[in-house]
Amino acid sequence: MMRSLTSQERLYAIRFGGIMTIAGVVLALDRLSKAWVRHHFQLGESRRVTSWFYLTFVENTGTAFGLFQGNNKALMVLAFVILGALLYGARGLSERGGFWGALGVAFVLGGAFGNVMDRIHYGQVIDFLDFRVWPVFNIADSAISVGTLFLMIGLLSNEPPEELR
């Protein structure tokens, strides 16, 4: 006979479903945008969208800002370790960080999965968002950065953990 879930367990199950849904949407947007760029651009091609924004197709074998170029396998292993740790800690992060923590976990997961999939399929990450004052990046990179900010907001807020409310 199965025991019924406590209200706290039900709340987490709903929250985890929401986290995975948002992560899936981020992943889908990232994959679709990269497929569009690969289909419509030649490697190195750049097209002006506005006076300050371009779409530029580049491949990055390193990390953010082009650091650690040529270390795809090591970076892929590191990414899997980080993804595993984030999945393992998702419950605690989302409980301690509340709404912002859960949203942050979702964004980071979706973005990290997007870049890992690039490393697996192409041996590098596809970047294309180019503001000319910053290294070229992609939707996954943006989601990871914004998600990290959301996590920090959630974890640094003065709200007590849900189990204490």
Backbone as ProteinMPNN parsed JSONL, in Angstrom:
{"seq_chain_A": "MMRSLTSQERLYAIRFGGIMTIAGVVLALDRLSKAWVRHHFQLGESRRVTSWFYLTFVENTGTAFGLFQGNNKALMVLAFVILGALLYGARGLSERGGFWGALGVAFVLGGAFGNVMDRIHYGQVIDFLDFRVWPVFNIADSAISVGTLFLMIGLLSNEPPEELR", "coords_chain_A": {"N_chain_A": [[0.84, -1.183, 0.0], [0.58, 2.167, -0.889], [1.77, 5.125, 0.638], [0.16, 8.268, 1.23], [1.024, 11.457, -0.152], [2.561, 14.073, 1.723], [1.479, 17.445, 2.424], [3.605, 19.169, 2.001], [5.279, 17.602, 0.371], [3.618, 17.33, -1.865], [3.484, 20.001, -2.679], [6.171, 20.401, -3.375], [6.365, 18.555, -5.49], [4.666, 19.696, -7.38], [6.017, 22.134, -7.73], [8.497, 21.153, -8.702], [7.65, 20.035, -11.098], [6.889, 22.393, -12.391], [9.39, 23.667, -12.51], [10.775, 21.927, -14.228], [9.189, 22.18, -16.513], [9.536, 24.907, -17.222], [12.32, 24.855, -17.609], [12.353, 23.145, -19.801], [11.061, 24.747, -21.728], [12.919, 26.846, -21.981], [15.094, 25.352, -22.945], [13.971, 24.427, -25.38], [13.564, 26.883, -26.775], [16.22, 27.719, -26.982], [17.386, 25.602, -28.511], [15.838, 25.728, -30.881], [16.422, 28.342, -31.775], [19.178, 28.156, -32.26], [19.209, 26.17, -34.239], [17.889, 27.559, -36.259], [19.73, 29.62, -36.792], [21.955, 28.087, -37.66], [20.86, 27.081, -39.982], [20.278, 29.331, -41.563], [22.56, 30.955, -41.728], [25.993, 31.318, -42.633], [28.977, 30.018, -41.183], [30.593, 32.427, -39.27], [29.305, 34.499, -40.516], [27.68, 37.668, -40.312], [24.916, 39.66, -39.531], [23.386, 42.781, -39.545], [21.002, 43.917, -37.263], [20.005, 46.043, -35.728], [21.365, 49.321, -35.057], [22.993, 48.712, -32.942], [22.901, 46.004, -32.496], [23.601, 42.756, -33.655], [23.271, 39.696, -35.526], [25.379, 37.085, -35.361], [27.013, 34.302, -36.463], [28.876, 32.145, -34.678], [31.167, 29.631, -33.485], [31.91, 28.194, -30.391], [34.366, 26.716, -28.596], [35.055, 26.908, -26.031], [34.405, 28.33, -22.786], [32.135, 30.72, -21.343], [32.758, 33.974, -22.601], [34.727, 33.079, -24.251], [36.787, 31.769, -22.954], [39.15, 29.17, -22.11], [39.395, 27.738, -24.565], [39.087, 24.975, -26.83], [38.771, 22.884, -25.059], [36.622, 21.05, -25.018], [35.754, 18.398, -24.214], [36.508, 18.211, -21.478], [35.057, 20.381, -20.499], [32.491, 19.471, -21.033], [32.264, 17.291, -19.29], [32.513, 18.667, -16.861], [30.182, 20.233, -17.073], [28.193, 18.239, -16.934], [28.605, 17.368, -14.312], [27.934, 19.68, -12.901], [25.249, 19.966, -13.723], [24.182, 17.608, -12.593], [24.613, 18.13, -9.857], [23.021, 20.403, -9.577], [20.466, 19.392, -10.201], [20.263, 17.547, -8.101], [20.326, 19.307, -5.929], [18.103, 20.856, -6.399], [15.637, 20.814, -5.018], [16.242, 21.797, -2.409], [17.33, 24.307, -3.08], [15.137, 25.522, -4.341], [13.301, 25.519, -2.258], [14.582, 27.048, -0.232], [15.081, 29.357, -1.691], [12.593, 30.149, -2.537], [10.097, 31.41, -4.776], [11.787, 32.853, -6.594], [14.154, 31.402, -6.387], [13.36, 28.874, -7.361], [12.643, 29.577, -9.976], [15.122, 30.457, -10.867], [16.64, 28.046, -10.743], [15.292, 26.623, -12.741], [15.825, 28.173, -15.081], [18.664, 28.028, -15.189], [19.049, 25.252, -15.43], [17.718, 24.711, -17.914], [19.251, 26.306, -19.698], [21.851, 25.253, -19.302], [21.509, 22.584, -20.134], [20.953, 23.102, -22.83], [23.424, 24.12, -23.832], [25.092, 21.937, -23.261], [23.986, 20.025, -24.945], [24.717, 21.108, -27.423], [27.522, 20.788, -27.25], [27.678, 18.003, -27.243], [26.471, 17.315, -29.741], [27.755, 18.957, -31.703], [30.344, 19.453, -30.909], [31.087, 21.881, -29.991], [29.809, 25.056, -28.803], [27.063, 26.83, -30.122], [26.93, 30.185, -30.867], [25.343, 33.406, -31.23], [24.136, 35.895, -30.633], [24.926, 39.191, -30.762], [26.199, 42.015, -29.491], [28.281, 43.651, -29.967], [29.795, 44.924, -27.996], [30.298, 43.096, -26.196], [31.217, 39.681, -25.744], [30.051, 37.336, -28.25], [27.042, 35.535, -27.704], [24.451, 33.196, -26.579], [20.978, 32.073, -26.295], [20.887, 30.14, -24.27], [23.148, 30.82, -22.714], [22.274, 33.311, -21.799], [20.044, 32.52, -20.276], [21.299, 31.039, -18.268], [22.808, 33.048, -17.012], [20.775, 34.904, -16.187], [19.237, 33.148, -14.661], [21.048, 32.516, -12.603], [21.212, 35.004, -11.356], [18.516, 35.206, -10.494], [18.504, 33.045, -8.68], [20.317, 34.005, -6.764], [18.908, 36.268, -5.857], [16.671, 34.994, -4.728], [17.88, 33.374, -2.732], [19.131, 35.255, -1.16], [17.11, 36.818, -0.222], [14.923, 38.038, 2.363], [12.939, 36.302, 3.042], [11.514, 33.72, 4.984], [12.297, 30.171, 4.901], [9.984, 27.954, 3.205], [8.958, 25.898, 4.87], [8.925, 27.091, 7.321], [7.057, 29.04, 7.251]], "CA_chain_A": [[0.0, 0.0, 0.0], [1.358, 3.407, -0.98], [1.358, 6.193, 1.547], [-0.179, 9.495, 0.511], [2.027, 12.507, -0.024], [2.271, 15.173, 2.634], [1.229, 18.692, 1.69], [4.917, 19.688, 1.597], [5.723, 16.792, -0.757], [2.779, 17.708, -3.021], [3.94, 21.325, -3.103], [7.434, 20.243, -4.088], [6.107, 17.859, -6.759], [4.123, 20.71, -8.3], [7.097, 23.067, -8.025], [9.479, 20.48, -9.549], [7.034, 19.975, -12.429], [7.004, 23.733, -12.964], [10.803, 23.891, -12.812], [11.126, 21.155, -15.42], [8.471, 22.767, -17.651], [10.239, 26.138, -17.609], [13.606, 24.434, -18.164], [12.059, 22.616, -21.136], [10.775, 25.872, -22.625], [14.214, 27.492, -22.228], [15.843, 24.436, -23.813], [13.363, 24.448, -26.716], [13.879, 28.172, -27.407], [17.641, 27.698, -27.302], [17.627, 24.656, -29.617], [15.212, 26.258, -32.096], [17.16, 29.524, -32.248], [20.46, 27.701, -32.811], [18.921, 25.48, -35.505], [17.569, 28.599, -37.239], [20.987, 30.274, -37.152], [22.749, 27.143, -38.458], [20.208, 26.905, -41.284], [20.205, 30.586, -42.326], [23.827, 31.684, -41.711], [27.267, 30.624, -42.804], [29.848, 30.246, -40.044], [31.284, 33.708, -39.34], [28.444, 35.529, -41.127], [27.082, 38.603, -39.378], [23.885, 40.523, -40.118], [22.964, 43.881, -38.685], [19.578, 43.973, -36.942], [19.866, 47.462, -35.39], [22.686, 49.951, -35.034], [23.762, 48.195, -31.816], [22.694, 44.563, -32.336], [23.839, 41.93, -34.842], [23.257, 38.24, -35.413], [26.673, 36.636, -35.863], [27.157, 32.868, -36.224], [30.211, 31.694, -34.282], [31.226, 28.405, -32.704], [32.738, 28.422, -29.219], [34.794, 25.469, -27.966], [35.421, 27.211, -24.648], [33.329, 28.711, -21.876], [31.71, 32.101, -21.536], [33.81, 34.94, -22.959], [35.748, 32.408, -25.056], [37.866, 31.228, -22.132], [39.421, 27.734, -22.134], [39.124, 27.214, -25.908], [39.624, 23.671, -27.189], [38.625, 21.935, -23.949], [35.227, 20.64, -25.071], [35.474, 17.198, -23.419], [36.604, 18.557, -20.057], [33.932, 21.263, -20.187], [31.283, 18.664, -21.049], [32.26, 16.551, -18.02], [32.202, 19.66, -15.831], [28.776, 20.601, -17.216], [27.382, 17.145, -16.405], [28.734, 17.394, -12.856], [27.138, 20.824, -12.433], [23.835, 19.617, -13.921], [23.824, 16.627, -11.572], [24.552, 18.82, -8.564], [21.859, 21.29, -9.594], [19.275, 18.541, -10.085], [20.255, 17.023, -6.745], [20.038, 20.391, -4.989], [16.968, 21.669, -6.855], [14.62, 20.93, -3.972], [16.702, 22.716, -1.368], [17.454, 25.658, -3.638], [13.817, 26.105, -4.587], [12.659, 25.767, -0.965], [15.245, 28.186, 0.426], [15.003, 30.543, -2.534], [11.212, 30.462, -2.863], [9.753, 31.562, -6.195], [12.958, 33.261, -7.381], [15.083, 30.28, -6.4], [12.836, 27.855, -8.282], [12.763, 30.114, -11.332], [16.55, 30.436, -11.172], [17.019, 26.667, -11.03], [14.716, 26.275, -14.05], [16.571, 28.854, -16.146], [20.02, 27.485, -15.272], [18.944, 23.897, -15.984], [17.398, 24.785, -19.343], [20.41, 26.832, -20.414], [22.972, 24.311, -19.23], [21.189, 21.468, -21.023], [21.096, 23.573, -24.209], [24.838, 24.183, -24.203], [25.632, 20.572, -23.249], [23.54, 19.365, -26.182], [25.604, 21.601, -28.489], [28.837, 20.15, -27.117], [27.527, 16.603, -27.646], [26.134, 17.211, -31.17], [28.622, 19.708, -32.612], [31.702, 19.575, -30.394], [31.239, 23.261, -29.531], [28.547, 25.742, -28.545], [26.662, 27.783, -31.159], [26.622, 31.516, -30.35], [24.875, 34.26, -32.322], [23.659, 37.208, -30.189], [26.139, 40.005, -30.837], [25.979, 43.439, -29.199], [29.54, 44.295, -30.351], [30.538, 45.405, -26.828], [30.303, 41.918, -25.344], [31.409, 38.498, -26.601], [28.835, 36.754, -28.824], [26.481, 34.542, -26.788], [23.219, 32.581, -27.07], [19.86, 32.085, -25.35], [21.263, 29.319, -23.11], [24.037, 31.639, -21.879], [21.426, 34.32, -21.157], [19.234, 31.853, -19.256], [22.184, 30.697, -17.156], [23.133, 34.296, -16.302], [19.563, 35.409, -15.529], [18.886, 32.165, -13.638], [21.962, 32.694, -11.473], [20.745, 36.218, -10.688], [17.284, 34.851, -9.78], [18.889, 32.212, -7.53], [20.911, 34.885, -5.74], [17.813, 37.061, -5.279], [15.888, 34.118, -3.863], [18.639, 32.914, -1.574], [19.507, 36.399, -0.32], [15.926, 37.541, 0.265], [14.679, 37.858, 3.787], [11.818, 35.423, 3.263], [11.877, 32.473, 5.649], [12.008, 28.982, 4.114], [8.564, 27.627, 3.174], [8.54, 25.056, 5.977], [8.814, 27.927, 8.508], [5.992, 30.035, 7.07]], "C_chain_A": [[0.887, 1.248, 0.0], [0.849, 4.427, 0.035], [1.013, 7.424, 0.726], [0.885, 10.555, 0.789], [1.595, 13.537, 0.998], [2.031, 16.426, 1.804], [2.543, 19.307, 1.206], [5.449, 18.926, 0.386], [4.914, 17.111, -2.013], [3.216, 19.058, -3.573], [5.244, 21.21, -3.876], [7.227, 19.552, -5.435], [5.562, 18.831, -7.801], [5.227, 21.677, -8.706], [8.121, 22.42, -8.96], [8.936, 20.335, -10.968], [7.119, 21.314, -13.137], [8.435, 24.06, -13.359], [11.162, 23.184, -14.114], [10.414, 21.682, -16.666], [9.179, 24.022, -18.146], [11.599, 25.792, -18.213], [13.419, 23.895, -19.583], [11.776, 23.71, -22.144], [12.069, 26.602, -22.979], [15.033, 26.648, -23.196], [15.289, 24.464, -25.24], [13.679, 25.749, -27.458], [15.341, 28.222, -27.835], [17.907, 26.816, -28.513], [17.044, 25.185, -30.928], [15.987, 27.449, -32.653], [18.491, 29.12, -32.873], [20.265, 26.964, -34.135], [18.625, 26.503, -36.592], [18.854, 29.276, -37.723], [21.828, 29.353, -38.03], [22.176, 26.97, -39.863], [20.307, 28.149, -42.171], [21.51, 31.371, -42.421], [24.981, 30.753, -42.058], [28.114, 30.949, -41.571], [30.63, 31.547, -40.251], [30.442, 34.833, -39.925], [27.79, 36.371, -40.038], [26.084, 39.479, -40.117], [23.435, 41.557, -39.095], [21.446, 43.837, -38.51], [19.208, 45.407, -36.588], [21.27, 48.051, -35.387], [23.574, 49.381, -33.933], [23.657, 46.687, -31.626], [22.835, 43.842, -33.674], [23.554, 40.473, -34.506], [24.526, 37.758, -36.1], [26.861, 35.167, -35.484], [28.617, 32.527, -35.929], [30.073, 30.38, -33.515], [32.25, 28.6, -31.604], [33.092, 27.074, -28.588], [35.182, 25.68, -26.506], [34.202, 27.492, -23.793], [32.879, 30.123, -22.235], [32.928, 32.988, -21.774], [34.955, 34.297, -23.737], [36.923, 31.865, -24.264], [37.978, 29.714, -22.316], [39.068, 27.079, -23.472], [39.772, 25.843, -26.105], [39.519, 22.62, -26.103], [37.206, 21.376, -23.871], [34.926, 19.441, -24.173], [35.513, 17.487, -21.927], [35.43, 19.436, -19.644], [32.613, 20.495, -20.176], [31.172, 17.858, -19.745], [31.889, 17.497, -16.879], [30.726, 20.046, -15.874], [27.862, 19.503, -16.673], [27.447, 17.097, -14.881], [27.871, 18.526, -12.283], [25.65, 20.536, -12.585], [23.367, 18.624, -12.865], [23.675, 17.265, -10.205], [23.324, 19.72, -8.49], [20.561, 20.498, -9.488], [19.146, 17.996, -8.664], [19.833, 18.1, -5.745], [18.819, 21.22, -5.34], [15.931, 21.866, -5.757], [15.032, 21.941, -2.91], [16.804, 24.146, -1.865], [16.092, 26.296, -3.841], [13.062, 26.347, -3.282], [13.265, 26.987, -0.28], [15.097, 29.471, -0.374], [13.597, 30.938, -2.929], [10.99, 30.531, -4.368], [10.988, 31.869, -7.042], [13.997, 32.149, -7.458], [14.649, 29.198, -7.371], [12.969, 28.315, -9.723], [14.227, 30.113, -11.772], [17.042, 29.048, -11.526], [16.528, 26.267, -12.418], [15.51, 26.893, -15.193], [17.975, 28.26, -16.306], [19.991, 26.078, -15.865], [18.692, 23.918, -17.487], [18.579, 25.269, -20.166], [21.578, 25.869, -20.424], [22.729, 23.107, -20.134], [21.352, 21.875, -22.488], [22.547, 23.596, -24.663], [25.498, 22.804, -24.194], [25.223, 19.839, -24.523], [24.367, 19.829, -27.371], [26.953, 20.894, -28.439], [28.777, 18.689, -27.565], [27.355, 16.496, -29.165], [27.172, 17.823, -32.098], [30.078, 19.803, -32.148], [32.044, 20.987, -29.945], [29.854, 23.862, -29.334], [28.302, 26.762, -29.655], [26.278, 29.102, -30.478], [26.208, 32.416, -31.509], [24.37, 35.634, -31.903], [24.875, 38.116, -29.998], [25.808, 41.481, -30.638], [27.23, 44.273, -29.454], [30.322, 44.906, -29.2], [30.738, 44.271, -25.832], [30.581, 40.731, -26.239], [30.064, 37.935, -27.083], [28.364, 35.627, -27.905], [25.19, 33.988, -27.367], [22.139, 32.628, -25.995], [20.198, 31.275, -24.098], [22.162, 30.108, -22.162], [23.228, 32.684, -21.111], [20.616, 33.707, -20.029], [20.076, 31.488, -18.041], [22.506, 31.945, -16.34], [21.931, 34.829, -15.531], [19.144, 34.457, -14.41], [19.766, 32.279, -12.412], [21.57, 33.932, -10.674], [19.474, 35.925, -9.88], [17.585, 34.0, -8.543], [19.454, 33.072, -6.403], [19.83, 35.728, -5.074], [17.016, 36.211, -4.298], [16.62, 33.727, -2.599], [19.026, 34.05, -0.628], [18.31, 37.182, 0.217], [15.707, 37.219, 1.726], [13.496, 36.939, 4.069], [12.273, 34.157, 3.986], [11.589, 31.284, 4.731], [10.538, 28.592, 4.249], [8.115, 26.807, 4.377], [8.395, 25.849, 7.269], [7.709, 28.969, 8.393], [4.697, 29.55, 7.648]], "O_chain_A": [[1.821, 1.361, 0.793], [-0.356, 4.563, 0.252], [1.535, 7.594, -0.376], [1.549, 10.542, 1.826], [0.409, 13.84, 1.126], [2.346, 16.459, 0.614], [2.592, 19.898, 0.127], [6.01, 19.531, -0.528], [5.471, 17.158, -3.11], [3.307, 19.241, -4.787], [5.408, 21.846, -4.917], [7.858, 19.931, -6.422], [5.955, 18.787, -8.966], [5.364, 22.007, -9.884], [8.571, 23.058, -9.911], [9.68, 20.494, -11.935], [7.388, 21.373, -14.336], [8.676, 24.655, -14.409], [11.78, 23.776, -14.998], [10.975, 21.636, -17.761], [9.397, 24.184, -19.347], [11.99, 26.376, -19.224], [14.238, 24.162, -20.463], [12.203, 23.618, -23.295], [12.294, 26.94, -24.141], [15.6, 27.171, -24.156], [16.056, 24.52, -26.201], [14.025, 25.719, -28.639], [15.661, 28.709, -28.919], [18.585, 27.242, -29.448], [17.691, 25.097, -31.972], [16.185, 27.553, -33.863], [18.891, 29.673, -33.897], [21.071, 27.118, -35.052], [19.062, 26.336, -37.73], [19.039, 29.48, -38.922], [22.362, 29.796, -39.046], [22.917, 26.74, -40.819], [20.41, 28.033, -43.392], [21.561, 32.371, -43.137], [24.93, 29.55, -41.8], [27.983, 32.024, -40.987], [31.256, 31.739, -41.294], [30.824, 36.0, -39.838], [27.4, 35.863, -38.987], [26.374, 39.982, -41.203], [23.145, 41.239, -37.941], [20.702, 43.733, -39.485], [18.212, 45.933, -37.086], [22.245, 47.358, -35.68], [24.793, 49.549, -33.983], [24.254, 46.141, -30.698], [22.269, 44.257, -34.686], [23.594, 40.072, -33.342], [24.721, 38.0, -37.292], [26.868, 34.831, -34.299], [29.478, 32.607, -36.804], [29.015, 30.063, -32.972], [33.341, 29.115, -31.852], [32.209, 26.369, -28.1], [35.59, 24.739, -25.826], [33.114, 26.969, -24.037], [33.208, 30.643, -23.301], [33.996, 32.761, -21.205], [36.026, 34.888, -23.871], [37.956, 31.533, -24.846], [36.992, 29.056, -22.647], [38.504, 25.985, -23.499], [40.868, 25.587, -25.607], [40.128, 21.557, -26.221], [36.651, 21.244, -22.78], [33.938, 19.463, -23.439], [34.632, 17.046, -21.19], [34.87, 19.259, -18.563], [31.713, 20.821, -19.402], [30.089, 17.764, -19.168], [31.055, 17.168, -16.035], [30.088, 20.172, -14.829], [26.862, 19.801, -16.021], [26.441, 16.813, -14.23], [27.165, 18.335, -11.293], [24.869, 20.828, -11.68], [22.282, 18.776, -12.304], [22.724, 16.977, -9.477], [22.662, 19.789, -7.454], [19.653, 20.896, -8.759], [18.056, 17.983, -8.093], [19.069, 17.827, -4.82], [18.522, 22.196, -4.65], [15.405, 22.966, -5.588], [14.261, 22.834, -2.558], [16.418, 25.085, -1.169], [15.907, 27.477, -3.548], [12.264, 27.281, -3.199], [12.539, 27.86, 0.198], [14.999, 30.554, 0.201], [13.41, 31.959, -3.59], [11.618, 29.8, -5.134], [11.216, 31.237, -8.073], [14.648, 31.977, -8.489], [15.467, 28.664, -8.12], [13.361, 27.538, -10.594], [14.53, 29.802, -12.924], [17.779, 28.878, -12.498], [17.264, 25.644, -13.184], [15.832, 26.212, -16.166], [18.424, 28.019, -17.426], [20.82, 25.748, -16.712], [19.371, 23.225, -18.245], [18.877, 24.703, -21.218], [22.226, 25.69, -21.455], [23.643, 22.657, -20.824], [21.835, 21.085, -23.299], [22.862, 23.14, -25.762], [26.365, 22.527, -25.023], [26.026, 19.114, -25.11], [24.688, 19.024, -28.245], [27.466, 20.453, -29.468], [29.712, 18.192, -28.193], [28.016, 15.679, -29.807], [27.447, 17.276, -33.166], [30.948, 20.195, -32.925], [33.181, 21.254, -29.558], [28.847, 23.237, -29.665], [29.219, 27.47, -30.074], [25.402, 29.126, -29.614], [26.659, 32.224, -32.638], [24.189, 36.486, -32.773], [25.744, 37.838, -29.171], [25.212, 42.116, -31.508], [27.238, 45.474, -29.184], [31.439, 45.374, -29.42], [31.286, 44.476, -24.749], [30.21, 40.766, -27.412], [29.056, 38.054, -26.387], [29.175, 34.858, -27.389], [24.859, 34.27, -28.518], [22.362, 33.163, -24.909], [19.839, 31.671, -22.989], [21.967, 30.074, -20.948], [23.463, 32.915, -19.925], [20.504, 34.29, -18.95], [19.615, 31.614, -16.907], [22.48, 31.905, -15.11], [22.05, 35.17, -14.354], [18.742, 34.901, -13.335], [19.279, 32.151, -11.289], [21.594, 33.908, -9.444], [19.359, 36.34, -8.727], [16.992, 34.209, -7.485], [19.111, 32.888, -5.235], [19.836, 35.886, -3.854], [16.72, 36.642, -3.184], [16.043, 33.745, -1.512], [19.224, 33.828, 0.567], [18.476, 38.102, 1.018], [16.245, 36.245, 2.253], [13.086, 36.808, 5.222], [13.306, 33.583, 3.639], [10.72, 31.38, 3.864], [9.913, 28.861, 5.275], [6.999, 26.997, 4.862], [7.807, 25.349, 8.228], [7.453, 29.705, 9.346], [3.691, 30.256, 7.588]]}, "name": "protein", "num_of_chains": 1, "seq": "MMRSLTSQERLYAIRFGGIMTIAGVVLALDRLSKAWVRHHFQLGESRRVTSWFYLTFVENTGTAFGLFQGNNKALMVLAFVILGALLYGARGLSERGGFWGALGVAFVLGGAFGNVMDRIHYGQVIDFLDFRVWPVFNIADSAISVGTLFLMIGLLSNEPPEELR"}
